[in-house]
């Protein structure tokens, strides 16, 4: 169980094109509709005590920039595998890596909400505690080769 003064950092990368950690604010990348986009989230325990267990859930959404966020994307985005990962415990200075992939079925600007939940109490943990970056993916039409 994490203590209130513990610090855990998180590092996310997409498709090898970019990465983001606690020192950056946003990870941006582009994808082609229909291509799998690998996602890796690495949780590093920078505290002096063991933390966990956790569950990590990746939730895609679209932000319409008018105060409305659409989380009902079942027909636009799918996960290859699960969008939830279970992390047992992470010892001090060690890390745990969660690997998955997303498939975008339509064009658009998408964002990923990466949430951690303390499995021992089923409560959401504050994003600031994990230094979570904002992840922005622009899904585009495939570029056709000239004949």
N, C-alpha and C positions, 0 to 999 in steps of 0.2 A: 504494500500500500504506500503510495507516495506521501511524503510529508509536505507541508505547505511551503517550505523554503526550497524544495527540490527544483531542479531545472532539467528539463529534457528538451533537446533540440531535434528538429526534424529537417530532413533534406529530401526534396522531391526532384525527380528528373523525368523528362518525357522524350522518348525516341532518340536519345543521345544528342539532341539538338540544343538542349539547354538544361540548366539545373538551377535550383534556388535553395538557399538555406536561410538561417535566421538573420543573416546580415543583409539579405535582399528583400525587397517588398513584393515583387511579382515575377512569375515565370510565364513567358509567352512563347508560343510555338505555333506552327501551322501544320495542318494535316490534310490529306486528300480523302474525300468521302470514299468509304469502302476499304480503306487501308487500316490495319490494326495499329494502334498507337500504344506502344509499351509504356507502362507507368511503374516507377520504382519510388517507394517512400522508405527512407531510412530513419529510424528513431534512435537517437544517441542519448544515453544516460550520462549527463554531466554532473550529477549529484554525488553525494558521498554514500548513498544507500541504494539498495535494490528497489526498483519500481516495477509495478505491474500487479496483476495481469490487466491488459487493456484489450479493447477491440478498436480497430481502425476502420472507418467506413468512408468510402469515397462517393459523394453524391454530386452528379452533374446538374447544372442549371443554366438557364439563360437569363441575363440581366438586360431588361429593356431600357435601362437608363432613365426611367421615369418613376422609379420607386417600386416597380413590379418585377418580381423574380419568378420565373416559371420553372418548377421542379418536376412537372409532369412531362417527362421526355422519353417515355417508354418506346415511342415510335421513331425517335431521332437518334438515340444513343443506346448502345448495349455494351455490356461487359463480357469479355471473354474470360470465363471463370467467375469468381465471386467479386462483389464490390465491398465485402467485409472480410477483414483479416483478424485473426486472433493472435495476440502476443502474450506469451506466458509471463516471464519476468525478464528484466534487463538489469544486469549487474552494473555497478559503477564503471564508467569509462568504456563500456561495451555498447554494442548496437544490435538492432534487429531490423531486418530488411523485408519489406512486403513488396511483392512483384505481381503485377497484373497487366491487363490491356483493355483498351476501350476501342469500340468501333463506331464511327460516326456515319449515320445513314443519310443525313441531309447536310447541306451547307449551313453555315452560321457561325456566330461567336458563342462559344460555350465556356463555362467556368466550372472549376471543381471545388467543392466544399469538402475538405478533409477534416473529419471529426474523430476525436478520440473519446472513448467512454471507459470509465473505471469499471471493470467487470465485477469487482467485489461488491459494488454498491449500485450498479446500473445507472450511474449518473454521468452526464456529459461533463467533461473537464474543460476548463476555459481555454480557448484557442491561444491566448497570450502565453499560457503556461508552456505551450509547445512551440512557440515562435513559428506559427504556420504561415507559409507564403500564400499569396493569391495565385491561382493557376488559371491562365487564359489560353484557350485553344481555338484557333480559327480553322474551321473545316471548309475546304474549298473543293470545287469541281476538279476532276482530273484534267490535266493538260493533255490534249490529244496531239500526237506527233503529226507533223505535216506530211502529206502523202507525196 
